[in-house]
Amino acid sequence: MKFKSNSQRKAVMRKMTFNLQKQKIGNLLEKKGINKDLIDLDHELDRTLTYNENLSELNDKIGFNINSNKIKGKLSSFETFLDAEKMQDLRSNRSKSIDAHLRANSTFYPDSITKVQYKKWLKNPHRNDIENIDTKGSEF
């Protein structure tokens, strides 16, 4: 769809329904290899904002741009741990509670976690754990 002006484009963007925004952002997350159920989009997105505004706010909360081709450059174990904490905070309480009671296939440790392990956890946080983030007994 071609727009004659930027204001016309913004008007159309404002008309995007909240459910469509959730779906599009969920699809972006899945494309990045992040399980869209990991983030409680109902809670994190604002119904009064446009799609681009919601996307920008979510990028700020997560700490990386879900539109970019990379999650981040090289991550230290500490940076990965902090990013994992941010992602865990964005999950719904129900999701965190269920995950805390499940036995994970793999448990990664903050002092030695790699970028590959972090991405694996992002994709399936219910099948993989990061010690002190989403292991049994961790606070959520």
N, C-alpha and C positions, 0 to 999 in steps of 0.2 A: 504494500500500500504506500503510495507516494503522498507526501504532505507538502502543502504549499508554504507553510510556515512552521516555525518551532512551536508556537503557541497552539496550533492545530494538532500537532503531534502530541503535545502534553495533554491536551483535552482528551484525546483518544486513550492515552496511557492511564488517565484518571478513571476512565470508564471500565478498566479491567477489574473484573470482580475479584473479591478476596479469595474465593476458592480457586480461580484461575491462577492468581498470583502464587498461592500455595502449591498448586500443581507444577507450575513452571519452575519455581525455586526448588521443589522436591526433585524434579527431573534434572536440574543442574547439579544437585548434590549427588544423585545416583550416577550421573555422568563422570563425576570426580571420584567415584568409588566410595562415596560416603552413604551409608544406609540412611534414607530419608526419614526413617522412623527414629533415628538417633536424636534428631532435634525436634522439639515440640513446636512446630510451626504455628499452631493456633495461638500459642502463648508469645512466641518471639516476634511475630509479624503484627503490624499495626493496621487495622482496617481503614484508617483515615489517610494512610500514605499511599503514594503511587507504587507501582512495581519497582521502579528504579530506586526510589527512596528506601523501600523495604529491603531490597537487595543490598544497598549500600550499608544500611544499619546492621544487617546480618553479617556482612563481611567484617565490619568493625568489631562485632561481638566475638566472632570466630577467630579473628586475627589473621585471616588470609582471604584473598579474593577468589570466590568460587567460579568466577568467569575466566580466570587466567588458566594457562596451560600447566602451571606447576603449583603445588601446594605451598612450597617455600623453597628457598635455596637449600643450602646445607643446614641441617638442624643439629644443635648439640643435644645431648640427652636431656639436659635441663630445659631447653626450649621445647622439646617434644613433650616433656612432662607437663609444662605449663599449658601448652596447646591442648593436651589431653584433658587437663583439668577444666579448661574453658568449654570444651566439647561436652564433657560430662555434666557441667552445670546447665547446659542448654537442653539436656534430655528431660523428658517428663518424669515426674516422681514415680509414676507407675512403671515406666521402662527401667528406671534405676533400681527400683525395688525388686522387680522380677529378675533382673540381671544379677543382683547381689546374691540371690538364692540359687543361681544356676552354677554348675561346675563348668569351667571354661576348658576348651581344648588346649589352649596355650596361655601361659601367664608370662608377661614381659615385666622386666624390672627397670625402674626409672634410671638407675645408674648405668644401664647398658643397653637401653632400647635404641633400635636403629630406625631410620626413616621408613624402611620397608615394613618393619614390625608395626610402626605407628599407623601406616596406611592399612595394614591388615586389620588392626584394631578398629580403625575408622569404618572399614567396610562391614565388619561383623563384631560389634562390641559385645554382643551376647555370647559369642563363641570364643572370644579372646578377652583376656583381662590385663590390665596394667596394675601392678601392685600399688596399693594405697589410693587408687583412683576408683576402680569398680570391682575390687575383690571382696569376698565375703568379710564383713566386719568393717569395711570402709564406710565412712560417713557420707551420706548423700543428702 
